[in-house]
Each structure stands twice: as structure tokens, then as C-alpha cells.
Amino acid sequence: MPKVLDLAGRFGGVFPVWDEECLFEGCADRDWVSYKGRLRMGAIKNPERGIEKVDSAYGGDVSRLLDVCRETIVFESLEKLADCLQVR
């Protein structure tokens, strides 16, 4: 989660939060404590499914497994999204 919060903070991304209006909010200054329990953070891939995918789709090369966690960051523009995607 810290990596996702860092990327969102650096590129102006926001997260879905649990509230009555289903709004999107940013985590100002990467301070997510006030959002604890409200952020809709994604789940981590089931380990058995990860092993299965590495074996069946990637020939045992675990470095190709890139979707271990699923997070949602919403950006105001394609430019900001593209900038974020270029970070390694």
C-alpha cells in the first residue's frame, strides 16, 4: 500500500472511499491515517493462483507475475496517468 499511496501523491491520483456518496478522495501529503477503514484498497492475489499462473503462463519465471496486488488510482487526466505509468 505505501507504494500506491506514494504514486497517487506524486501524480495527483485519488482513491475510491467508502461513504454514502461513493466519492473519490486524495490522500493529502500521503497521510492515509484519516482514510483508514474507508479506502477501497484492492486485495492481494491468492498465493495458489499466483503459483498456478507462474507455472502455466510464465514457464516458471516468477519475475513475470506483475499483478500481485490490485489497487485503483483515479487520475484527472491521461497525462497524469501516463506519467505515473512511466515510473519504475
N, C-alpha and C positions, 0 to 999 in steps of 0.2 A: 503494500500500500504506500509506503513512503515514496517510491519511485513514481507512482501515478500522481500523487499529490504534488511532487516536485515538477513534473511535466506540465500539469494543469496550471500551477502557479506561474511557471516561466512563460507560458504561451496563452494565458488568459482563458483557460478552459474552465468549465463548470461541471458540476455533478448533479445527477438526479437526487433529490432528497425526499424522504417520507414526510409528507404533511398533507393537509386537507386539500390543497390545490395542485399537488404533484408538480411543484416548481423545480427549477434548476438554479443552483446557487454555487458561487465560487467559494473557495476556502482562502480567505484573505491571509496573506503572509504565511501560507502553508500551515495555518493554525486550525487543525481539524478537530480539536477537542470539543468545541461547541457544536460540532456536527455529529459527534459520536452517537450512534444509535439511529441517526436519521439518513446517513449516506447510504445509497443503494449500491454498495460495492459488490463486484462480481465474486463468484465462487472460484475456488481452485479446482483444476481438473482432477477428477478421481484418479489416484495413482494406478489402479488396474487399467483404466482406459489409456493412460499415458504410455504404460508399458506395451499394451496391445498396439497402439499406434506406431510406436518406435519400431516394434518388430515387423508389423505388416506393411507399413507405408514407407518407412525410412531405412530399412535394411539394417537395423540395429544402431544407427547413428543418432544418438540421443541429442546431439547438438542441433538437429533439425526440428526438434519439438519446440515450437515457439509460442503456442497458445496454452501455456500452463495456467495462467490466470486470465480471467475475463473482467475487464473494467470498462466503464463507459465514461468518456470525457466528451463534452459537447463544446464545440468551438463556434465563435460568431462568424468566422469566415473560412473559406477554403485555404486561404493563405496561411492563417494561423495553424490550421490542421496540417498543412504541408510542412511548415517549419517544425512542428512537433515531430512529425514522422521522420524527419531527417536526422534527429538526434539518435546517437548510438548509445 
